Amino acid sequence: MPKYFYRLILFTLLLVAAPVVSIGMISYHIASQDIERKVNEGNAQILLQNQMRIEEVLKNVEMAAVQYLNSSLVMDSIHDPLTPEDFQTIANLGRGLYNLHSLSGVADTYLVNMEMDWMISKLGFTTIKEFSDRNVLDEYADHPQNLFWLASGSGQGKQDNGVREKEGDRIRLIVKLPMIATSTAPKALLLIDMSHSELEQDLAQDKTLGDIYILNRERVPFLSNPGSVPIQDVVMEKLRTVTDASGYFEGDAMAVNYKVSPYNNWTYASVVSIEGMTRESKKIAMLTLNVCLVIFVVIAAIAFYGSRRMYSPIRRLFVIMEQIGGEPADSKKKDEFAFIEDRFHALFSTRKQLQQQLHGQLSQMKEFFLLKLFMGQITESEFLFKSETYGFAGKGKALGVLALQIDSLQETRYMESDKELLLFAINNIVGELLPGHRLVGALLFDQSQVSLLTGDTDEPAENKAYFHQTAEQIKSKVHELLQLKTSIGISRSFFRYTDAMNAYSEALDALKRRIRLGSDIILHYDDFVPAHGDVKSLIPPLHHLEDYIVNAFTSGDAESAMEHFDHYVASITERDIQFNDYQVFMLQLVARIYQLVRNEGGRLDGLIGSNSAVTQFVKLNTVQEVSVWFKTELLPPTIAFFKKRTDSEYINTAHQMVQMIHEQYDEDISLESCAAALKFHPVYLSRVFKKEIGVTFIEYLTDYRMTMAKMMLEHTDLKITEIADRLNYTNSTGFIRTFRKLTGMTPGQYRQTLSKLK
């Protein structure tokens, strides 16, 4: 039986089960906590909305009551001993009470004159004796506040700030007259009873998030939304002991949010069943369990399939090892890996023998590979792939080729037939003389001993000196051991292995110079490359043309920038210069633009969407490609960058002028004073302000002064002349004329209109 297959399946299932179960439990915990938090937040918001709605109704009633009591009719009548003959006065007072009935939530009203013993209510004009409970009126009169609310629960006879209610559910506003009492005995009282049913309708009707309750100052519930159930005793006990302005607690399987209103010290409470809150959590728990089971089943199927796929290579390897044969008799009693281990031990036992055989052939293989390199039959990637195998030097260093040839065997002890043997000896001398990290490889090729070396640095001059020194060492050692005269040709430095063929040709070309220079010498190829003389500038400096392009950039003028660029290109190309010289001049312009953008806090590479603008530039091969690249890739984003900077400067300048107007509108401010403060020419500021704000400086200043004049006319008692003086007008006539021109009326007419509207 495949033992490792079953072990792999079991391990995979255990590895999957732990995270799936953990994720399920964590997700359920997070979801349930999140649901409770969201429900509590929703209850708090609903509670706040209900509080604001109820208090808005109460405040409207208070405001209307105060306005009614402060009316001249009530103030004049409160001192009169009215009788039924005062029909008109009573009717007017009753009409005011009737108007209070039109307010939302108002059920009944009473105007009680305690000093003159008369009362106006829905019963009409009566004496105070007709009031249901005279003792209540006395308690109201003794209350320390002149305006207060009383609220009591149904039939509970509770007290509110020392005032006792006896008539069941009641929400009543009591206002004493005069409101600023000089004594504890008021002359009259205004009583306004609120309708429970209407206030209940103002509470939230949706009971999805629980019930809403309102408690009076003694924490006795007197109002709740329709259909609510009585508050549990445990919840009531906690509500009576809370001291914070708002909070949350749980009790008797109920979650309670509460807020204590600073307006009338009433407590607003939202009570919701915790079971109802967690009902959705249970659904999530079941859903999470089902999802986890599905995931586990799916992953189990994937684990079975994946384990089979992963086990299949082991099985194939086991079968192959069986087919090789030669295993011990008890090998099949072991598991797969134990059997494979035995077979590998048997295979590795021959490794040393194979390595010894390979080492004997490695030198020939290396020489053959190097020969193909000098013949140009090896690619760069192939050389890099096999360089470590053959012990070549590392990549990335400067390289050079030394080609050594025997000058002549005449006047020596050697025969011409010994030449190949002598070259073989010289090749061995080079291999032993030069360090391994410097010698890439050495071989015999076409009557020459050829060496591929690495340099000390990337500097051509230093490498040239090093190669020359190495050639002298080789030449001296060969002469010391073999008494031969040799010449060595040295190529130029290069960095790509595939350039070895060209370097070998350069070394041979250098050796060809022996015909004119003689033998027994060391020759460098670049000593014979024609040297360029001092080349004078073919065209005069173009800094002034570059300045024109730069100025067009900074002003954001795309058309001008393109024209100056065309002129710049024409000034270069009309002379007879090489493409390399043209590249130099254009690269100078790129560098100038790069520095200009950088000085403004930008990045040229970021503007053109490239990691390196210079890298893009050097890949261009023709004048036309360079010109097109400038006009399509470099110049447009650069000009747009500077134009954006210029527009931003205009906006900032205009906003500074607007700020100066807002701060100095009551001073002698002018366009010239702004120009002096901002250090710009007035004409420039006028154009910028008109462009960005849409109106002239004078129009904006005049409009803002008239706006401030309207505010003074509405909120102050200043005279017209004083307002004109504050707005820096030399006389009120000019101010009035300007105000009428903009508003269609004089300042006095404007103030009268506001008074009428109030």
Protein Blocks (a to p, Z undefined) as FASTA:
>chain_A
ZZklmmmmmmmmmmmmmmmmmmmmmmmmmmmmmmmmmmmmmmmmmmmmmmmmmmmmmmmm
mmmmmmmmmpmklmmmmmpccdfklmmlmmmmmmmmmmmmmpghiabdcdddfknopadd
fkopadfklpmblmlmmmmmmpmbfbdcddddehklpaeehiacfebjaddddddddfbd
cbfbdfbdcdddddfklmmmmpcfblknopaddddfkopafbdcehiacddfklmmmmmm
pcbfbdcddeehiacdddddfklopacdddddfklmmmmmmmmmmmmmmmmmmmmmmmmm
mmmmmmmmmmmmmmmmmmmmmmngoiafklmmpcfklmmmmmmmmmmmmmmmmmmmmmmm
mmmmmmmmmmmmmnopacfklmmmmmmmnopacehiacdddddddfbfghiabdfklmmm
mmmmmmmmmmmmpcfklmnbdcdeehiacdddddfblcfklmmmmmmmmmmmmmmmmmmm
nopacddddddddfbfklmmmmmmmmmmmmmmmmmnoghiacdfklmgccddddddfbdc
fklmmmmmmmmmmnopaklmmmmmmmmmmmmmmpccdfklmmmmmmmmmmmmmmmmmmno
pafklmnopablklmmmmpcbfklmmmmmmmmmmmmmmmmmmmmmmmmmmmmmmmmmmmm
mmmmmpccdfklmmmmnopafklmmmmmmmmnopafklmmmmmmmmmmmmmmmmmccdfk
lmmmmnopabfklmmmmmmmmnopafklmmmmmmmmZZ
